Amino acid sequence: MQRLLIRQCLESEGMRVLEAKDGYEALELVANNAPDFVFMDVDMPGISGIETCRRLRARDDSADVPVLIVTGADDQETIDLGFEAGATQYITKPLNWPLLGRLVKYMLRSAENLQELKAKEDHLRYLAYYDHLTDLPNRRSFTEQLRRNLVNCEKTKGQMGLIIIDIDHFKRINDSIGHERGDVVLKRIASRLQTCAAEMGPIATEFPGAKREYPADVFALEIARPGGDEFSLIVRNPEDLDQLIGIAEHVIDCLSEPIQIPGHTLVITPSIGIAVAPDHGRVPEDLLIRADAATYAAKAEGRQRARLYDMTIADDSAMELAIEGGLREALAGTGLSLVYQPQVDLFTGAIIGAEALVRWQDSDGNHVSPERFIPVAERSGVINDLGDWILNQVNKDAKQFAGQLPSKLALAVNLSPLQFNQSNFVERLTTTLKQLEIQYKIELELTEGAIMQSGNDSISKLKQLKNLGFKLAIDDFGTGYSSLNYLRRFPIDTLKIDRTFVNDIGTESGNGIVNAIVSMAQALGLDLVAEGVETAEQAAYLRERGCYSLQGYLISKPVPIQELVKLCQQDFRAQIGLELDD
């Protein structure tokens, strides 16, 4: 009678109902019919509802199906067992029939929304890990591939080859036939490289969203396009150096064949550098330095050739030591300064925040790029002193201009992953804060990778930072893990959309990833800041999708604190496409 009433209740809500007399039949029905929803009693013939639920969740085709269990025991133990087995929700007897129908419809709608979010997450992950032009793994993927393979190399005491492929004089191609046709050439190169690699062995890609995986202890090749006209091959477990050189020479032969595009016959040539782990490096930075050095040597020797790194090739070690020494002197002197890039509210045109960025002018008056000295600071440990200096300088600037800056202005400071993941990071930061008198809200910006490295330890640190009064932002969001799961777990306030995706607004991939990030942020109640905004069209697109604020050259380049004060007095509604009041 109970089953009949349940069936009638659900059918009255427009649902088609399939019945099973026991748990075994239920499992068979699920396997053959792919239901949208499962409703079962805890007490069933054959196997219990809890065991049936557990077996459902073990199947790939029913892992996400919402499951409602009904129990006559309103005790916590039974309910906990149901949830542990994978139940989505429970209801107790006697059944409230109007409530049952509404509950099922609500669970179905929630499941649909979750599937939409997961689809967006999957799309986001694909866009984050693959180059949209060539469909090859991108720089983020390459970095993870390299780090993972080096770890495996260390564990197995084996070898790994890194092959860097740089296309000779590619700028000439873009300059002569245009970037659009240049992109066509890059696609052809990528396709040839994939074909060439497949001729030499299995192609493996292993990272979130990967298409194909092979065991780490077998010979395989991993292809990527780190950027521009550069491609890479990671060769797992090569037989010897001769095999690596043979692979590189085969790549040269494949890529040097003429490329036909409408109106043009092009002959492109690659220069290739090879480095081998562990002989030439045990960490990604060292191996990359030596592979790049070998590539430069190949170009210097005439191009269209492969060069294996050896001790005759000068690497960057001396330059790195010089940078480290100069940076330590700058910390003790006057070579460092801060500039601030304003963040503007997309709905009011007012400046609501600014990101502090460090600049360095060496003793010879030359500006050293942060992309050059920040990695050196991290590898040398100077990054901790540099982080302290930045916070102290932000404090000095804010204190000096306290009466001239908006009282609710948020000042954003970047944190290095190395800083964040040190065991004494929070204690060190607490000590620094006691010496400061910052009157403005400080927002700490971390990358996705930084907080993912330590799992639960990261959660603890983030909570401590929140308790200290900091706002927390994920910088360059979309280039890393981009997972709903960690966003739910971590106490984050703000997502910053990476400039590469903002730059691609107007394209399918750019619009897709921006829309996915906005949807994720809105679902989780997070603020959004878009980086690298340069046009009013980009600003309008972001505002229409619900993005809260932006920073970029549309408003201003990074400027000294004195210029930031002046900018805070301006109205930026016109620049971002808002109508001015009459």
Stockholm file with secondary structure:
# STOCKHOLM 1.0

chainA/1-582         MQRLLIRQCLESEGMRVLEAKDGYEALELVANNAPDFVFMDVDMPGISGIETCRRLRARDDSADVPVLIVTGADDQETIDLGFEAGATQYITKPLNWPLLGRLVKYMLRSAENLQELKAKEDHLRYLAYYDHLTDLPNRRSFTEQLRRNLVNCEKTKGQMGLIIIDIDHFKRINDSIGHERGDVVLKRIASRLQTCAAEMGPIATEFPGAKREYPADVFALEIARPGGDEFSLIVRNPEDLDQLIGIAEHVIDCLSEPIQIPGHTLVITPSIGIAVAPDHGRVPEDLLIRADAATYAAKAEGRQRARLYDMTIADDSAMELAIEGGLREALAGTGLSLVYQPQVDLFTGAIIGAEALVRWQDSDGNHVSPERFIPVAERSGVINDLGDWILNQVNKDAKQFAGQLPSKLALAVNLSPLQFNQSNFVERLTTTLKQLEIQYKIELELTEGAIMQSGNDSISKLKQLKNLGFKLAIDDFGTGYSSLNYLRRFPIDTLKIDRTFVNDIGTESGNGIVNAIVSMAQALGLDLVAEGVETAEQAAYLRERGCYSLQGYLISKPVPIQELVKLCQQDFRAQIGLELDD
#=GR chainA/1-582 SS CHHHHHHHHHHTTTCCCCCCSSHHHHHHHHHHHCCSCEEEESSCSSSCHHHHHHHHHTSGGGTTSCEEEEESCCCHHHHHHHHHHTCSEEEESSCCHHHHHHHHHHHHHHHHHHHHHHHHHHHHHHHHHBCTTTCSBCHHHHHHHHHHHHHHHHHHTCCEEEEEEEETTHHHHHHHHCHHHHHHHHHHHHHHHHHHHHHHSCBCCCSTTCSCCCCTTSCEEEEEEEETTEEEEEEESCSCHHHHHHHHHHHHHHHTSCEEETTEEECCCEEEEEEEETTTCSSHHHHHHHHHHHHHHHHHTTSSSEEECCTTSCCSHHHHHHHHHHHHHHHHSSCEEEEEEEEEETTTCCEEEEEEEEEEECTTSCEECHHHHHHHHHHHTTHHHHHHHHHHHHHHHHHHTTTTSCTTCEEEEECCHHHHTSTTHHHHHHHHHHTCCCCSEEEEEEEHHHHHSSTHHHHHHHHHHHHTTCEEEEEEETSSCCCHHHHHHSCCCEEEECHHHHHTTTSHHHHHHHHHHHHHHHHHTCEEEECSCCSHHHHHHHHHHTCCEECSTTTCCCBCHHHHHHHTTSCCTTTTTCCCCC
#=GC SS_cons         CHHHHHHHHHHTTTCCCCCCSSHHHHHHHHHHHCCSCEEEESSCSSSCHHHHHHHHHTSGGGTTSCEEEEESCCCHHHHHHHHHHTCSEEEESSCCHHHHHHHHHHHHHHHHHHHHHHHHHHHHHHHHHBCTTTCSBCHHHHHHHHHHHHHHHHHHTCCEEEEEEEETTHHHHHHHHCHHHHHHHHHHHHHHHHHHHHHHSCBCCCSTTCSCCCCTTSCEEEEEEEETTEEEEEEESCSCHHHHHHHHHHHHHHHTSCEEETTEEECCCEEEEEEEETTTCSSHHHHHHHHHHHHHHHHHTTSSSEEECCTTSCCSHHHHHHHHHHHHHHHHSSCEEEEEEEEEETTTCCEEEEEEEEEEECTTSCEECHHHHHHHHHHHTTHHHHHHHHHHHHHHHHHHTTTTSCTTCEEEEECCHHHHTSTTHHHHHHHHHHTCCCCSEEEEEEEHHHHHSSTHHHHHHHHHHHHTTCEEEEEEETSSCCCHHHHHHSCCCEEEECHHHHHTTTSHHHHHHHHHHHHHHHHHTCEEEECSCCSHHHHHHHHHHTCCEECSTTTCCCBCHHHHHHHTTSCCTTTTTCCCCC
//
